């Protein structure tokens, strides 16, 4: 345990909030962002927009999906 003391002191120094900022109650977790669920687009809205406007590039850009994913889904489900 004595070998860990310098590391724990450095970690405690890093966790202290700089002047003017509130102290955080939990440790920094670099993997926290990776645990958030990925948001899927509402494919019914994508389908409706694609059918109404007929422009796959604009539809993909509006809903933040890849053009290849959009075209594959449209082909698989026969949207046009």
N, C-alpha and C positions, 0 to 999 in steps of 0.2 A: 504494500500500500504506500510505502514511503516513496517508491519510484514514481508513483502517479501524482504526487503532490505538486510538482512543478507544472505538470500538464493541467491539473485541475485549477491551479491559480491563474494560468494563462486563459483558460476557458472562462473562468469567472470574470476576468478583466474584459474579455471580449463581449460578454453578455451584459455588462453594465451599459446603461444607456448614456449617450453623450449629453452634455449639458443642454437643457432646453427641450429634450425629447422625453416622453413618458417611458418609464421602465416597462419592459415586456414581462408578462408573467410566465411565459413558457419559452423553452429553448428554440432556437432556430432549427427548422427541419428542412433540409434542402430537397427532400423528396415529397414535401407536402403538395407541391404543384402537380406532381405526377399522379397523385391519388384522386384528384378531382375527376369526376366522370366526364367523358367526352360528350359533347352535345351533338346529337344527331339532328339533321334538318327535318322539318316536317315534310315528308315526301309527298303528301297529298297536296300541299301548297306548291311544291316544286312542279308536280305534274300539272296542276291547274295553270301555273304561269307558263310552263313550256307549251302546253296546248294552245293557250290564248295568244302567245306572242311568237311561237315557233322559232325562237332564237336560242339555241343551246348555250352559246357563249354568254349572253346576257343573263340567262337563268342561272347558270353556274356561278357567275360573279355575284348576283344578287343574294344567293343563299349560301355562299361560301363553300361550295363543293367543287370537286375536280370535274373538269369537262369530260374526262374519260368515265368517271363514275356516273355522271348524268346520262351520257350516251348509252352506257351499258345497261342502266336501269330502264331507260326508255325503250331500248331494243328488246330487253328481256320481257318487259310488261306490255309491249306493243302500244306505246303512247300515241304514235302518229298513224 
